[in-house]
Amino acid sequence: MSGERWPRFMTRTVACEYVSLTVAQFEREVIVGRLPGAVELGGRDHWCRTQLDSYLDRLAGSSEGDWRKNLPIYQSLNDAPRR
């Protein structure tokens, strides 16, 4: 889709191309929370381009704070008692 306008809602395949990841890599990033989950549209999973952009900006350091602090695995570490 080089040179063309990316759609607002993308299928998995198009979203993978948009972020330059394989389907397996994309799914792993969604599972760990580094990329947003899908929304159902027309009976199929789609990813919102603006949400993808927001998550990618956060990963690139364009927003404040550490993106990892809100992941479930880090939440459990933060809740653990300190010695």
N, C-alpha and C positions, 0 to 999 in steps of 0.2 A: 504493500500500500504506500510505497514511497511517493511523496509528492501529493498524495490524495489526503483528504480530510478523514481522520479516524472517526468512526461512529461513536455516539454518546454511550451506547450499550453494546458490548462486544461479546461474542461467543467465546468459549474457552480458547479455541484455536487462534482467533484474532487477538484476544487479550495476551496470549503467550507471545505472539509475534510482536505486539505492541511493546512488551517489556523485554523482549529478546531472551526468553527462557523456553526450555522444552516444557512439554506438558507436565512431566514428572517434577521438574524443578519448580514450576509455577504452583503445582498442588502442594508441595512441601512448604513453600513460602506462605500460602494461604493457611495451611494447617497450623503453623507456628505463629500466625498473626502478623507477619511482616507485610502481607498483602491482604486486601479486603476479601470478604466472602462474596459469593454470587447472590444475585437476586433472580427470582424466577420471572421470566417474561415470555409470554407465548408458549408456556409449557417447557421452556428450556432455561438452563442457567446462563446468565449474562453478567458481565462485570461492567461497572460504571467507570467510564474514562476519567471523570473528575475525581472519583475516589481513588483510582489507581494512581493518578497524578499526586494526590495528597499524600498517600502512603510512600510513594517514591521520593517526594520532596523531603519527607521526614527521614527516610533512610539516607538521603544525601546530605543531611544536616541543615536543611533549609528552614527547619522549625526549631523551636526551643525544646530543650530537654532531651533525655535519653528515651528513645522509642521502646527500649526493652523493659523499662520499669513497669509497664502495664501488662506484660505477658504473664499468663498464669504461672509459668515456672518461676519467674522472678518474684511474683507475688508471694508464693509459698516460701521462698528464701527470705523475703523481707519480713514475713510473719514469724519466722523461727526465732526462738529466744537467743539472745546474744550472750556470749560467755565473757 
